[in-house]
Amino acid sequence: MSGYALDHDSSRPGRWLRARRLRTALWIAVVEAVLAAFLHSVSRWTIIALALIFVPLYLFWGQRQRDTIRQLSWIAAASQALAVVAAILASLIGLFVLILAAIFAVVALFLILSDRR
């Protein structure tokens, strides 16, 4: 017998995503922040435009979806929200984006290393 309860209407992929969604969102934000800082093919305006798509998509549609779709839309919205924070701060303070990306990476690394399974 297992020592935990499963959410009603949850699936194995949905539970897997839920357990890793913050870590995944942080890593996506780190990659986007680094790309925006070093490559001009990913502009800050592109990151802001993606956030303007994915955050409302999650708020108005994703929250009402079942399990896996809900988790995927949460990851997309959270990663874009974090990336837009980095993009806005980078436009104000150029070097700050690298520091923010490093902080996101350290937090994500801590989450990965603290996973005991």
KANORTA-V64352 format. One record per residue. N is the residue number from 1. RES is the residue in one letter. SS is DSSP state (@ for helix, = for strand, . for the rest). Layout:
# KANORTA-V64352
N RES SS
N RES SS
This chain:
# KANORTA-V64352
1 M .
2 S .
3 G .
4 Y .
5 A .
6 L .
7 D .
8 H .
9 D .
10 S .
11 S .
12 R @
13 P @
14 G @
15 R @
16 W @
17 L @
18 R @
19 A @
20 R @
21 R @
22 L @
23 R @
24 T @
25 A @
26 L @
27 W @
28 I @
29 A @
30 V @
31 V @
32 E @
33 A @
34 V @
35 L @
36 A @
37 A @
38 F @
39 L .
40 H .
41 S .
42 V .
43 S .
44 R @
45 W @
46 T @
47 I @
48 I @
49 A @
50 L @
51 A @
52 L @
53 I @
54 F @
55 V @
56 P @
57 L @
58 Y @
59 L @
60 F @
61 W .
62 G @
63 Q @
64 R @
65 Q .
66 R .
67 D @
68 T @
69 I @
70 R @
71 Q @
72 L @
73 S @
74 W @
75 I @
76 A @
77 A @
78 A @
79 S @
80 Q @
81 A @
82 L @
83 A @
84 V @
85 V @
86 A @
87 A @
88 I @
89 L @
90 A @
91 S @
92 L @
93 I .
94 G .
95 L .
96 F @
97 V @
98 L @
99 I @
100 L @
101 A @
102 A @
103 I @
104 F @
105 A @
106 V @
107 V @
108 A @
109 L @
110 F @
111 L @
112 I @
113 L @
114 S .
115 D .
116 R .
117 R .
